[in-house]
Structure formats: C-alpha cells, structure tokens
Amino acid sequence: MHIDIGAMIRPFRHAAIALGAATLLLAGGCSAPAPRPVMVEQSAEIPYGYNDLDLGDGRFEVTYETPVLRTSTGTLSREQDVEAQKQRAYDLALWRAAQIAVDRGYEHFVVVTSSSDADVEVPDDRYDPAYAGFGYGYGHRHYPFGYDPYYYGYDRFSPFAYAPPPRYKRDAQMRVTVTMTVREATAQEEGAMDAVATVARLSSRYANSTFPGR
C-alpha cells in the first residue's frame, strides 16, 4: 500500500501558515500608542500641558502639568524620576513664559516666584499576589501559614534551587505641576533672561521631546 506522506503533511503546513498570518494581524492590531508632544496647551481634550494667566501690571503666571507618568516603586529611583520631571516641567513652563514675553514685546523677563509639586501614588499591592508565603517563591502555589518551600530552601521538585527575585505587579505613578510668576525686566536686573534667546534654547532642547502614549 502506497502512503502519500506529502498529502498528510500539507494540512498541517496550511494550518501553520494560517496561524502565522493570524499572529501577524493580531500583533499589528496591538501596536503601542503613539508618543505625545510635551509642548501643548492643556484643555478638556488634552489632560496635560501649559496654562497662562494674566495677573495685570505686566505680570503673568504660567503653569505646566505633566500627564500621569509611570515611575519606580523603589524609593531612590522614584525620587530621581520625580526630580527629572520637575526639571523638565520647569523648563517647559519657562519656554512658554519666554514665548509670552516675546509676544508682549519684552526683551527681557524674570521669574519672580516658582513652585513645583509632585503627586506620587505607590500602590499597596505592588507585588504579584501569585507569589505567596513569607517571601516570593517560584511558581504559583499558596501554602497554609504563609510557608512556601520555594522561597526558603531547596525544592526537589523544582528546577530552581532557590527563589528568583520578587516580581512587581504594578508601577508607581506620578504627576508633576510647576507654577511660575513672570514679569518684564531690564537687562541689568538679577536673574533677567533674554526672551528670544530663551525661546531658542529651550525649543532646541525640547522640540522633539515626548511623553509615552497611553
């Protein structure tokens, strides 16, 4: 009896091709959100960016608020993230202040007051609940009294002698707000900045800067 091996293999080959095509379509449909430009005016549709307020007497206020951003649950890394975002938010507020100064015909301006605030949320359930016991053992077993042999020692049924590091479930989040009051100044005043030069310097630095898409 003759057996056609090719005929037996062809259905599996066609199934593999179809599965590959479906995988590619699914991957294309789940593309990452596009990054968002940082220098925009805040509005009902855009939940971050700058806002302006005319205070009279040649003074005005600029506020810049970042979107909600992910950050580390580790204290040191989180503090570094917050400081970096505060500096960027300050620069973006200053860029907007320089733009307003140029529009008003100010050759120089000075920042009279400025403040920065960070709203940080660190989730209580930042560890993966699948990791039970006193520690965070390998696998997904839950043991009475909190004891997990995967964490405290060698498990002869496990390919790993000791437990891996803890696995984080969720990142912390932060949002930074910077507010500054600005007025016209003379070139000789302490802290006075050239309006045109400031716009050029900060636009060069942040023109292509973005926030992660969400």
Secondary structure, 3 states (H helix, E strand, C coil): CCCCHHHHHHHHHHHHHHHHHHHHHHHHHCCCCCCEECCCECCCCCCCEEEEEEEECCEEEEEEECCCEEECCCHHHHHHHHHHHHHHHHHHHHHHHHHHHHHCCCCEEEEEEEEEEEEEECCCCCECCCCCCCCCCCCCCCCHHHCCHHHHCCCCCCCCCCCCCCCECCCEEEEEEEEEEEEEECCCCCCCEEHHHHHHHHHHHHCCCEECCC
